[in-house]
Amino acid sequence: MTATFLQCPKTRLDLSTPHVMGILNVTPDSFSDGGKFFNPTDALKQVEQMVADGATIIDVGGESTRPGAQDVSLEDELNRVVPVIKAIKQHFDVLVSVDTSKAQVMEQSILAGADIINDVRALQNEGCVEVLAKYPKVPVCLMHMQGLPRTMQDNPQYQDVVTDIMAFFQQRIEVLNSAGISSSRIMLDPGFGFGKTLAQNYELLARLSEFEALGLPLLIGISRKSMIGNLLNREVNQRLAGSLAAAMLSVQQGAKIIRVHDVPQTVDVLKVLAAVQQ
Ligand code: 9MG
């Protein structure tokens, strides 16, 4: 049975109903909204809107993870995310996750008030497991990625996309458990678009319910991604309908947190689904 709540530093997140995580990229170059919320005032306005629209988590990211993205220095990433996390926690009653793969950014973000760590590299970078082990109330999302953002779409290969990702998760869960990080703090994310072909992404979406066997909450990010654009032949700003369909299919198969750009529309879709499921 998958856990029905997630313990965060100051609250318990009830997972009996799905949550919408609003994306806040404080980067100049993210694929969909790069540069839009780089200025802290614009960032806070966007947070206010996402919270009003029903987001219960805001995912703050200071490094673009789109295919081909350039690395960001530690100093730049800290300067981007830490003041924004502090300001969000000061002004809004909302959970904040930080999307980072750097141990120092994780630690400074936690000290600034971040509730959740979201790592597309699943805590594989040096020092990350140790930082999480030091803060026993902070949960973490481990995402699967084959390769690295700059080259991950070159020629992704799997024997079986679901089985291979499950094996990766099992291995990472063991590493974290051995370091003292209990499974009750771990969420999993198969990493749509991160080292996967179009066919592999849709196979993953079709078979998402198989991850329930691991018994940990699933977080899903498909919003406006290329797997929508390439299937439908749509530019980034025309991918709403495809993203909503993917969100609904994910929640129907057990996903607990949906990471999105379009908060109010996703909240509506999940309300319709909940009405049917009741
Ligand atoms: C930061 N980021 C970009 N895409 C993502 C996804 O699909 N999942 C998670 N957890 N983080 C993501």
Residues whose N, C-alpha, C, O or C-beta is under 5 A from the ligand:
A	BS01	9MG	T65 D99 N118 C141 M143 D189 G191 F192 I220 G221 I222
